[in-house]
Amino acid sequence: MITSMTPQSTDKPSDHVPVAKPYLWGREKEYLCAALDEGWISSHGRFLDEFEKRFSEIVGVRYALSASSGTAALHLALDALQVREGDEVIVPDFTMMAPVFAVIYCGAKPVPVDVDATWTLDPERIEEAITPRTRGIIAVHTYGHPARMDVISEIARRRGLFVLEDAAESHGAEVFGRQVGTFGDAAVYSFYANKIVTTGEGGILVTNRQDIHNRAAAKKNMCFGPSAEARFDHTDVGFNYRMTNLQAAVGVAQLEYFDAAVKQKIEIADCYRRELADIGGLQMPPSAPWARNVYWVFGILIDKAFGCDRDTLERELASAAIETRRFFVPVHQQRWMSMEHRAIPIASDLSRRGLYLPSFIGMGEGTIRRIADAIRRIGAR
Ligand SMILES: *Cc1c(COP(=O)(O)O)cnc(C)c1O
């Protein structure tokens, strides 16, 4: 049972079903209006303070620094970890590209490593990619499934590398009962409109390391000088990566329902698993015994045994007014990545056969059943 059925449920058989949409739990408008009424519409204000404090408490880390986007938070994190030109950073080959771009913003080289059956960085492939130039590892918790952080952290510790967690798709995911975002030297989250909690656009950098927090806080806000008199004597080259109090007002309202949001995502996934169970030729998303997958999206792989290939299924669902998304194109296949081709088979295979289905808070069981029925019909043709 999906616990909170809402008026937003799209259960009419003819309705267009989007692949994602934001869900507003209730207080967003109230807090946003308060921020407007109080006149704090830019990058200072009580909602920003509250948002950062609440988020650090939810994850269980000392510092949380809001940012204008998840991508900005990634850039700040790598900059604070002092990634520079000539450095190499290990990234999963199968990922959303923001963490890879952030490595490139720093002038460093992303080194893609294949993923494993969890669709996240394969710890067994990391060591062969380490060179004297390697500075760190970015672990991405893709589609809601956490990377194997205990093992990755141990490799990093042994080899003297940093670990940055990209938890943009995995608010509340866990490894052996411990929340993601607490394993690495730092972690980032995104609050884009399709993420599990949203501020419209926005991101955050969390860490227990004061040095990382302080460096990132300065860079985020232009590296202004340390006093009023010295304000325009900048201490370094800074960025403007600030979140606004208006975004944070929406975020504070969203965080009141953090647990409920994560729970709904998991319930949607459970419902899909039940409804799709009798259809042959489909592979369900990973769920390792040590992991709490929060199912940011519900991704499936289309096997040969299914009645048609991924692209046909995508097209047929679209004509049934059901929107889906293909999986990521691997890093090593991106046109701007010039690299000698090692075989990266799993990421390549996921990219060819993967499709994710609509998943948004407020989605009714009827909609999931309708999607499953459409898939069953298309496969049987
Ligand atoms: C969404 C996302 C980001 C980027 O977040 P933005 O807020 O859109 O900049 C980074 N990493 C991953 C894995 C994401 O899914």
The ligand as an SDF file (V2000), in Angstrom:
LIG
                    3D

 15 15  0  0  0  0  0  0  0  0999 V2000
   21.0780   15.6430  -10.1520 C   0  0  0  0  0  0  0  0  0  0  0  0
   22.4520   15.1640   -9.9320 C   0  0  0  0  0  0  0  0  0  0  0  0
   23.5260   16.0420   -9.7310 C   0  0  0  0  0  0  0  0  0  0  0  0
   23.4720   17.5050  -10.0190 C   0  0  0  0  0  0  0  0  0  0  0  0
   22.6000   18.2080   -9.3110 O   0  0  0  0  0  0  0  0  0  0  0  0
   22.0560   19.6220   -9.8750 P   0  0  0  0  0  0  0  0  0  0  0  0
   21.4100   20.1600   -8.6460 O   0  0  0  0  0  0  0  0  0  0  0  0
   21.0950   19.3080  -10.9590 O   0  0  0  0  0  0  0  0  0  0  0  0
   23.2260   20.4120  -10.3210 O   0  0  0  0  0  0  0  0  0  0  0  0
   24.7640   15.5390   -9.3820 C   0  0  0  0  0  0  0  0  0  0  0  0
   24.9560   14.2160   -9.3010 N   0  0  0  0  0  0  0  0  0  0  0  0
   23.9800   13.3270   -9.5210 C   0  0  0  0  0  0  0  0  0  0  0  0
   24.2800   11.8800   -9.3750 C   0  0  0  0  0  0  0  0  0  0  0  0
   22.7020   13.7690   -9.8650 C   0  0  0  0  0  0  0  0  0  0  0  0
   21.7470   12.8830  -10.1220 O   0  0  0  0  0  0  0  0  0  0  0  0
  1  2  1  0
  2  3  1  0
  2 14  2  0
  3  4  1  0
  3 10  2  0
  4  5  1  0
  5  6  1  0
  6  7  2  0
  6  8  1  0
  6  9  1  0
 10 11  1  0
 11 12  2  0
 12 13  1  0
 12 14  1  0
 14 15  1  0
M  END
$$$$
